[in-house]
Amino acid sequence: MSERAFHSTLIEADEGCFEPERYELRSEPGFQPCEMSRRAFLQTVGVGLVVVLALGESPAADAAPRGAPQEIGAWIHIDENSRITVFTGKVEVGQGIRTSLAQAVAEELRAPMSSIELVMGDTDLTPYDMGTFGSRSTPDMGSRLQKAAAAARELLRDLAAAQWKVDRTRLVVRDGKVTDPVTGASTPIGKLTRGEKLVKTILDTVPTTPAARWTIEGTSVPRVTGHEMVTGKHRYASNIMRPGMLHGSVLRADRLNASLVNADTTAAAAMPGVTVVRDGDFIGVTAPDTTTAADAVAAIKSEWKAPPQPSSTTIYDYLKTHSAESSGWERGGARETGSVDPVFAAGKPLKATYTIAYIAHTPMEPRAAVAEWSNGKLTVWTGTQRPFGVRSELATTFQIPEEQVHVIMPDTGGGYGGKHTGEVAVEAARLAKAVGKPVKVRWTREEEFTWAYFRPAGVIDVTSVAAPDGSITAWEFHNYNSGSSGIGPPYDIPNQRIEFHPAKSPLRQGSYRALAASANHFARESHIDELAHSVKMDPLKFRLRNLKDERLLAAVNAGADHFGWDKRTPGLGYGMACGTEKGSFLSTFAEVGIEGPARRVRVHRLVTAFDCGAIVNPAELRSQIEGAAMMGLGGALFEAMRFENGKILNGRLSEYRVPRFSDMPSIEAVLIDRKDQPSAGAGETGLMLIPAAIGNAIFNATGVRLRSMPLAPKGVPA
Amino acid sequence: MAGTITLTINGSSRTVPVAPGQSLLIMLHDNLDMTGAKYGCGEGVCGACTVLMDGEVTRSCITPAEMAAGKSITTIEGLEQNGKLHPLQAAFMENGALQCGYCTSGMIMSGVALLRKTPHPTDAEIVRFMDGNVCRCGLHPHIIRAIRQVSEGGEHV
């Protein structure tokens, strides 16, 4: 299956020992087949050509949960005016997929970008999709839409050939028209169905245009939503207004994992325009505006009780001593190749422990939802990476069939893996149901910092041996809680023991951009640097000595050349890291300076060389790599949640430092376009090497080895 | 609603109801349905809510609505003139200076204020002026390029 496929690039020996990283916070709720939406769709859509892509033996089909309808990949509608509408369950969270998927359709249909519109993540209009995560949109949905559009193009050619009674092979589809070069006949693609609705279901086996012949894919098409973003016209979920809509706010516990002892809502209920809604421990209010709603919640007196809970200062011991069967999204697993123990017994193994703090996604737009009930049907607008998952959550909460729930996902203000859940949608829907009016709930930044979920904290123990010639002979790697994606080394090591140990997380944890891969690469690539020093080898030469993978070697060499690894200046710090994940092969090189008496780390330069197969949109790819580098600075250097006994201690943006303009290094992306390889999703992996590359550069500058992320929130210790 | 205030928004005089303690941002959102300025942090440290008040960069999420009485407010909705984008809006598009777009309104408003005060800022001046605006997608280098392009283009901002 697809999720397993990218794992198996690293864990080939015994594929299946590690569960695929599934990215959900909790297991998928029982799925109710929702064929209604397809029928409803076909009724809704007007005349023209409808191409429905049925999934055949596509490996991606397995990615859907058991019981989910798998037969529909996507559908495309071409109306009488030759407007092309693409319906996909994927969503746009800033990663640019709305643009790159449109490119795929434009390419195969030989149609202008301006004639294409994408309807995304609307549960009544688009085919079921498990969610937008794991960098699967480009490899899965991109290739499906290529096939659907290629099939549509061939159907158009058939229609024209039949109408003109000519050989189909001489017909040319270009610029939204079908043309016969012999007779000069030409007709817009929308006219070929002659005012009828023609529905064709095609299989997932259609040949598509090879990347070497792309003319629209492979180019830097500008972002299709740019105009509405720069004019402020785009309505995020938090900006949706409905007639008669009220604003909701929810009473929060004073600590995590607390239950309500008592609450006095008298004062809140007496406020003009305020309605208090109480249902067990859930207490919320509605009011005519956000300010009044917040004031009403503040006027509620409440008392809570909670068990004692661990703090951020003891978290790493806690994770190692509190094992769990599952981290919430994956179970533990281990694999062994060769035998490490005799090698460790014979030599002097290098041992080190690395730690990773919990961090918050901090999307610029906090969670928000507008809910509206009408005749028993619930409509919710919300920013989520899993609209169909949110639909399930709502159906389960309100005990109604999924057909009665319509989730609409307006392009959201940042996700980074942080918007997989539907809690705010449930809250808005509960309030809306109680007051009989549409209700918007928009979380405050403090709520987002406390009641969302975090990138998992983790502890990683590594033990290794390198022979005097620089070859790594044994490698043992134990990850506690961070997750198993990217856990296996890309190096050619004969003896390996790799294990993932899930733990009981005191904080709610879930997906994050390049989730476990960041933790595993931080530990591995830091340790590789240590190992190189232990045998007195240059870290680049040491890696080249132990790598076999041709694409990874190419990425390392391209990065080193561009960075100028051979031209390093004394007095500054230089570090590197490399790895492969989710179908991409990359290296990152860092230059740092250490400033002032506080020994503050100033990152001067980050170079990432990136091979993600055939490049769909170079400008957008560059933007993703550069953006990921900038975001990665935070987790590398200073981001960390502080907490004590169930209280988040830095749950405000003024207390939680994220990268800003003044932190910005020179960021350079070196793109390696492999037109002979399938396109991989590239929104995540640019993040994963930043911490190790910087940590290794700090060591190079100071001789101080930092093994905890964040590396230097208060400067480098003397 | 406790009362009303009268102010100028994007050139038009408006009388708007305000609730006690309401911020300028929430007034724009809830009472006027003007949602171009964004809520990001509620304490004036992310810049997503940035508007211009009498030409000055103002974090509307921590500015009481009453303080805007009699003032002239410019929001992102007021930058486009006669269907023509402001040069900085166009430069953001040309330089790919956005991904999710949620910080974009605030970034552009801050950038416009900078360019009106300092038509030819150095990179260090851009960084210093823009440091209160957060972009989580990490598009900082592109945003700086967009501001620099307008500065070098010499267009009236």
Interface residues (C-beta under 8 A of the other chain):
Chain A: V93 G94 Q95 G96 P222 R223 T225 G226 H227 M229 V230 T231 G232 K233 H234 R235 Y236 S238 N239 M241 H247 P288 D289 T290 T291 T292 D295 T362 P363 M364 E365 P366 D411 T412 G413 G414 G415 Y416 R442 T444 R445 E446 A619 E620 S623 Q624 E626 G627 A628 A629 M630 M631 R652 L653 S654 V658 P659 R660 F661 S662 M664 I667
Chain B: M1 A19 P20 G21 Q22 S23 I26 H29 D30 N31 D33 T35 G36 A37 K38 Y39 G40 C41 G42 E43 V45 C46 A48 T75 I76 E77 L79 E80 L85 Q89 A90 F92 M93 E94 G96 L98 Q99 C100 G101 Y102 C103 T104 S105 I108 I126 V127 R128 M130 D131 N133 V134 C135 R136 C137 G138 L139 H140 P141 H142 I143 I144
